[in-house]
Amino acid sequence: MKLFNFVGMAMLCLSFTSIKAQDLRDLRAKPDTVISVQKEQPLNIKTIRPVVPKLNLEVDYWKHWTKFGINLNQASFNDNWKGGGVGSIAVGLNANHKSDYTRDNFNFVTEVDLRYGKIKNTNNIAKKNNDRIFWDNKLSYKLSANWALFTSVTFESQFDAGYKYKTVNGKDTIDYIENAFMAPAYLTESFGLEYKPSNEFSLRFGTGTARQTFILDERVKPRSGEGFYQKYGYYRDPNNPTAGTGERFGVKEDRSFANALAFQLTGNLDKNFTDKLNVKARYNLFADYEKISDPTHRLDVTITAKVTRVINVNLNGIMIYDPDVISRVQLSQSLAMGIVYSLPK
């Protein structure tokens, strides 16, 4: 009897377990079964076209640098001063502008350098101590990383008349005029190869170079003995009526223009050794093919030390050897402190 009851209880438990498992299988959701009873709503998508503003962006291939400066020097002594010396005042003005255009392999650079200064000593005539007009334009096409074909046009002259002075009866007087505006003036066209390993240094080999020399001031124009007489009404040398002034700046007597074909070598250096020390130098060799063994040399060096943002100390040096002017080396040096305004700052 007990065995029968045990068997019955076991069968009842198995039946209940089977029914429970079956109910759980029926409740399990299939993967594609929608559990939610809420109906799907269609999506309301509207096409939106945003307004894109036109910025009109353009690439500026130009770079510009401009500097203006003024230098002042002054010294004075009263009548009781016994230490020696001469009172003086000197004023110097300078301006420099450079523009650079670079696009792909083409490069164009234009640079203008203007300088003018005068000094006045006590009881003496005011004399210029600096005078230069320089304008250089160069167009180049890059052939490789360091080499390029170039063509350039350069203009050089001065602003004011320069005189030779002499002392007469203890007074400073003018003897004669030596140069003036456009007398002389040089226009140089050059074509060749340029070596430029960096933005700080370049070297031009102008194998095809032509230079025109102009003397447009009648006071400086070279004249023969007869030409001098026609201009001034007397002979330059009464004992030798044929004696003229001779050539001036390579221009023959009674002419105002001369042309020369030459080889030209031009080196440029513009390097910041520190954030307050800059060295700028330009060397030019001009060898006329008709007298190539005696070329013209010119070296300009400017060392600038920045004291403050607007105050600089400048050391300028010029070396010239031009056999058309004088067959000796000409040297000029100046040291000055001044105010410089630069753009961009």
PLY file of the C-alpha trace (Angstrom):
ply
format ascii 1.0
element vertex 345
property float x
property float y
property float z
element edge 344
property int vertex1
property int vertex2
end_header
0.00 0.00 0.00
2.80 2.36 0.87
4.61 1.45 -2.34
1.49 2.22 -4.34
1.12 5.61 -2.70
4.77 6.50 -3.40
4.48 5.58 -7.07
1.36 7.66 -7.41
2.95 10.70 -5.85
5.97 10.41 -8.21
3.81 10.25 -11.30
1.83 13.28 -10.13
5.01 15.33 -9.69
6.32 14.38 -13.14
3.05 15.37 -14.75
3.07 18.78 -13.03
6.68 19.39 -14.06
5.89 18.56 -17.71
2.90 20.90 -17.74
5.03 23.73 -16.20
7.76 23.32 -18.80
5.21 23.32 -21.60
3.65 26.55 -20.29
7.05 28.23 -20.16
7.80 27.21 -23.75
4.56 28.74 -24.93
5.34 32.02 -23.21
8.82 32.34 -24.65
8.86 34.99 -27.48
10.24 34.14 -30.84
12.93 36.43 -32.35
10.53 37.89 -34.93
7.65 38.29 -32.51
6.49 41.83 -31.74
6.16 42.06 -28.01
4.60 45.51 -27.89
0.97 45.75 -28.65
1.45 49.38 -29.80
1.28 49.82 -33.56
4.35 51.21 -35.39
4.00 54.84 -36.49
5.43 55.86 -39.90
8.50 58.15 -39.73
7.91 61.69 -40.94
11.31 62.64 -42.53
11.66 66.03 -44.17
14.50 66.94 -46.51
16.48 69.94 -45.18
18.88 71.86 -47.38
21.22 73.93 -45.17
22.36 77.33 -46.44
26.16 77.35 -46.89
27.55 80.91 -46.64
30.00 82.04 -49.30
33.27 82.94 -47.58
35.10 84.20 -50.70
38.42 83.01 -49.33
41.49 83.88 -51.44
45.11 82.89 -51.05
47.43 85.89 -50.68
50.74 85.09 -52.34
52.27 88.45 -51.37
54.44 89.30 -48.39
55.46 92.86 -47.52
58.04 94.44 -45.20
58.51 98.18 -44.63
60.89 100.17 -42.42
61.19 103.90 -41.76
63.99 105.39 -39.70
65.53 108.65 -38.55
68.98 109.13 -37.03
70.07 112.22 -35.09
73.50 113.32 -33.89
74.30 116.63 -32.22
77.22 118.24 -30.41
77.74 121.82 -29.20
80.34 123.79 -27.21
80.19 127.27 -25.70
82.85 129.95 -26.20
84.57 129.03 -22.92
85.17 125.42 -23.93
88.91 124.70 -24.07
88.85 120.96 -24.70
88.69 121.24 -28.47
85.94 120.11 -30.77
83.51 121.45 -33.32
79.77 121.79 -32.84
77.73 119.81 -35.31
74.31 118.45 -36.08
73.52 115.53 -38.36
70.21 114.14 -39.54
69.71 110.94 -41.47
66.54 109.55 -43.03
66.09 106.08 -44.46
63.25 103.98 -45.80
63.18 100.40 -47.04
60.38 98.40 -48.59
60.40 94.81 -49.83
57.62 92.80 -51.44
57.77 89.10 -52.26
55.35 87.15 -54.49
55.76 83.37 -54.59
53.44 80.97 -56.40
54.42 77.48 -57.52
57.87 77.82 -59.12
57.61 81.55 -59.82
59.02 84.22 -57.52
59.01 88.00 -57.87
60.85 90.30 -55.45
60.96 94.08 -55.50
62.98 96.12 -53.02
63.40 99.87 -52.60
66.15 101.35 -50.42
66.17 105.14 -49.90
68.72 107.02 -47.78
69.52 110.67 -47.28
71.50 112.48 -44.62
73.20 115.83 -44.00
75.73 117.13 -41.52
76.37 120.74 -40.53
79.50 121.74 -38.63
79.83 125.14 -36.99
80.92 127.83 -39.51
80.83 125.30 -42.38
78.46 124.58 -45.25
75.92 121.81 -44.70
77.05 118.72 -46.60
75.34 115.47 -47.40
76.82 112.39 -45.77
74.42 109.81 -47.18
72.48 109.78 -50.43
71.16 106.74 -52.28
68.23 105.67 -54.43
68.17 101.93 -55.06
65.35 99.91 -56.65
65.81 96.24 -57.53
63.24 94.01 -59.27
63.80 90.29 -59.86
61.64 87.60 -61.47
62.79 83.99 -61.19
61.62 80.48 -62.12
62.81 77.63 -59.92
64.62 74.80 -61.71
65.54 72.79 -58.61
65.66 73.18 -54.85
68.54 75.71 -55.00
68.78 76.92 -58.62
66.56 79.19 -60.69
66.52 81.19 -63.90
66.19 84.91 -63.24
65.83 88.25 -64.93
66.19 91.56 -63.10
66.02 95.32 -63.56
67.85 97.65 -61.16
67.83 101.44 -60.88
70.39 103.48 -58.92
70.89 107.22 -58.42
70.92 109.90 -55.72
68.56 112.64 -54.51
70.75 115.69 -54.15
73.76 117.41 -55.66
77.17 116.51 -54.26
80.02 119.02 -54.31
83.76 119.19 -53.96
84.69 121.73 -51.28
87.69 123.94 -50.64
88.75 126.51 -48.07
89.18 130.12 -49.22
90.38 132.71 -46.69
89.50 130.32 -43.90
85.96 129.80 -45.14
84.37 126.62 -46.44
83.26 127.13 -50.07
82.06 125.02 -52.98
84.66 124.23 -55.60
82.62 122.31 -58.20
79.72 119.90 -58.52
80.45 116.17 -58.65
77.02 114.54 -59.02
73.30 115.28 -58.85
69.93 113.64 -59.26
70.02 111.47 -62.41
73.65 112.42 -62.88
74.68 109.73 -62.87
71.82 107.25 -62.88
72.22 103.57 -63.71
69.64 101.24 -65.24
70.81 97.62 -65.28
69.05 94.67 -66.93
70.39 91.19 -66.19
69.59 87.58 -67.09
71.15 84.37 -65.81
71.15 81.79 -63.03
70.48 82.30 -59.34
71.75 80.10 -56.51
69.52 80.40 -53.44
70.09 77.74 -50.77
67.96 79.62 -48.20
65.88 82.75 -47.74
68.89 84.40 -46.08
71.40 84.16 -48.95
71.34 84.30 -52.73
73.92 84.62 -55.52
73.10 85.77 -59.05
75.23 84.99 -62.09
74.17 87.54 -64.71
75.83 86.27 -67.87
73.73 88.56 -70.03
73.80 92.03 -68.49
73.33 95.48 -69.99
73.77 98.78 -68.16
72.74 102.25 -69.29
74.40 105.25 -67.64
72.57 108.59 -67.73
73.91 112.07 -66.98
70.90 114.38 -67.28
72.16 117.36 -65.25
73.91 119.93 -67.45
76.25 120.87 -64.59
77.67 117.33 -64.47
77.62 116.45 -68.16
81.12 115.78 -69.57
82.19 118.33 -72.19
84.92 118.76 -74.72
86.87 122.03 -74.91
84.53 123.38 -77.58
81.43 122.09 -75.81
82.54 123.77 -72.59
83.04 127.07 -74.40
79.58 126.88 -76.02
77.97 126.23 -72.65
79.80 128.74 -70.46
81.28 131.25 -72.92
84.92 130.62 -71.96
87.45 127.84 -72.31
88.04 125.48 -69.40
91.79 125.90 -69.95
92.62 129.13 -71.83
96.11 127.77 -72.57
94.64 124.62 -74.13
91.26 125.33 -75.80
90.81 121.66 -76.73
91.02 120.48 -73.11
87.69 119.19 -71.88
86.45 117.52 -68.75
87.18 114.02 -69.99
84.83 111.07 -69.50
82.60 111.07 -66.44
81.12 107.88 -65.04
81.95 106.10 -68.28
80.12 108.65 -70.46
82.15 110.31 -73.21
82.45 114.07 -73.69
79.40 115.93 -75.02
77.17 112.89 -74.40
74.56 112.12 -71.80
74.23 108.39 -72.26
76.39 105.28 -72.38
75.57 101.60 -72.78
77.69 98.65 -71.69
77.39 94.86 -71.99
78.85 92.96 -69.09
78.94 90.01 -66.73
77.40 90.73 -63.33
77.72 88.88 -60.05
75.39 89.87 -57.22
75.34 88.42 -53.71
72.71 89.20 -51.08
72.76 88.35 -47.38
70.02 89.18 -44.86
70.48 87.18 -41.67
69.25 87.49 -38.09
72.09 86.15 -35.93
69.96 86.74 -32.82
66.54 88.26 -32.24
68.32 91.61 -31.72
71.17 91.49 -34.25
70.75 91.61 -38.03
73.38 91.75 -40.77
72.39 92.84 -44.26
74.95 92.91 -47.07
74.95 93.27 -50.84
77.96 92.74 -53.10
77.93 93.60 -56.79
80.59 92.93 -59.41
80.11 94.51 -62.83
82.62 93.48 -65.50
82.26 95.32 -68.80
83.14 92.90 -71.61
85.24 95.63 -73.25
87.41 96.00 -70.13
86.67 92.82 -68.23
90.07 92.79 -66.52
89.16 95.90 -64.48
85.63 95.35 -63.12
83.59 97.58 -60.82
83.00 96.41 -57.25
80.53 97.65 -54.65
79.90 96.26 -51.16
77.21 97.61 -48.82
77.02 96.27 -45.26
74.56 97.27 -42.53
74.70 95.83 -39.02
71.63 96.62 -36.94
71.42 96.07 -33.18
67.97 96.45 -31.64
68.02 98.33 -28.32
64.25 98.50 -27.85
61.29 97.85 -30.12
61.75 101.24 -31.85
65.37 102.24 -31.10
68.21 100.74 -33.12
71.96 101.22 -33.46
73.20 101.02 -37.06
76.71 100.51 -38.35
76.93 101.16 -42.10
79.88 100.52 -44.36
80.33 101.06 -48.11
83.26 100.00 -50.27
83.39 101.05 -53.94
85.95 100.52 -56.65
84.84 102.09 -59.93
87.61 102.84 -62.45
85.19 105.07 -64.39
85.14 107.44 -61.39
88.54 107.00 -59.71
91.08 104.18 -59.87
91.24 103.85 -56.11
89.05 102.27 -53.45
86.38 104.53 -51.94
85.33 103.84 -48.34
82.47 105.20 -46.24
81.49 104.32 -42.66
78.89 105.65 -40.25
77.60 104.74 -36.79
74.28 106.12 -35.59
71.45 105.56 -33.16
67.94 106.23 -34.32
64.26 105.45 -34.27
62.92 102.77 -36.59
59.27 101.93 -37.31
58.64 98.57 -38.95
55.63 97.07 -40.72
54.47 94.44 -40.02
55.33 94.98 -36.35
0 1
1 2
2 3
3 4
4 5
5 6
6 7
7 8
8 9
9 10
10 11
11 12
12 13
13 14
14 15
15 16
16 17
17 18
18 19
19 20
20 21
21 22
22 23
23 24
24 25
25 26
26 27
27 28
28 29
29 30
30 31
31 32
32 33
33 34
34 35
35 36
36 37
37 38
38 39
39 40
40 41
41 42
42 43
43 44
44 45
45 46
46 47
47 48
48 49
49 50
50 51
51 52
52 53
53 54
54 55
55 56
56 57
57 58
58 59
59 60
60 61
61 62
62 63
63 64
64 65
65 66
66 67
67 68
68 69
69 70
70 71
71 72
72 73
73 74
74 75
75 76
76 77
77 78
78 79
79 80
80 81
81 82
82 83
83 84
84 85
85 86
86 87
87 88
88 89
89 90
90 91
91 92
92 93
93 94
94 95
95 96
96 97
97 98
98 99
99 100
100 101
101 102
102 103
103 104
104 105
105 106
106 107
107 108
108 109
109 110
110 111
111 112
112 113
113 114
114 115
115 116
116 117
117 118
118 119
119 120
120 121
121 122
122 123
123 124
124 125
125 126
126 127
127 128
128 129
129 130
130 131
131 132
132 133
133 134
134 135
135 136
136 137
137 138
138 139
139 140
140 141
141 142
142 143
143 144
144 145
145 146
146 147
147 148
148 149
149 150
150 151
151 152
152 153
153 154
154 155
155 156
156 157
157 158
158 159
159 160
160 161
161 162
162 163
163 164
164 165
165 166
166 167
167 168
168 169
169 170
170 171
171 172
172 173
173 174
174 175
175 176
176 177
177 178
178 179
179 180
180 181
181 182
182 183
183 184
184 185
185 186
186 187
187 188
188 189
189 190
190 191
191 192
192 193
193 194
194 195
195 196
196 197
197 198
198 199
199 200
200 201
201 202
202 203
203 204
204 205
205 206
206 207
207 208
208 209
209 210
210 211
211 212
212 213
213 214
214 215
215 216
216 217
217 218
218 219
219 220
220 221
221 222
222 223
223 224
224 225
225 226
226 227
227 228
228 229
229 230
230 231
231 232
232 233
233 234
234 235
235 236
236 237
237 238
238 239
239 240
240 241
241 242
242 243
243 244
244 245
245 246
246 247
247 248
248 249
249 250
250 251
251 252
252 253
253 254
254 255
255 256
256 257
257 258
258 259
259 260
260 261
261 262
262 263
263 264
264 265
265 266
266 267
267 268
268 269
269 270
270 271
271 272
272 273
273 274
274 275
275 276
276 277
277 278
278 279
279 280
280 281
281 282
282 283
283 284
284 285
285 286
286 287
287 288
288 289
289 290
290 291
291 292
292 293
293 294
294 295
295 296
296 297
297 298
298 299
299 300
300 301
301 302
302 303
303 304
304 305
305 306
306 307
307 308
308 309
309 310
310 311
311 312
312 313
313 314
314 315
315 316
316 317
317 318
318 319
319 320
320 321
321 322
322 323
323 324
324 325
325 326
326 327
327 328
328 329
329 330
330 331
331 332
332 333
333 334
334 335
335 336
336 337
337 338
338 339
339 340
340 341
341 342
342 343
343 344
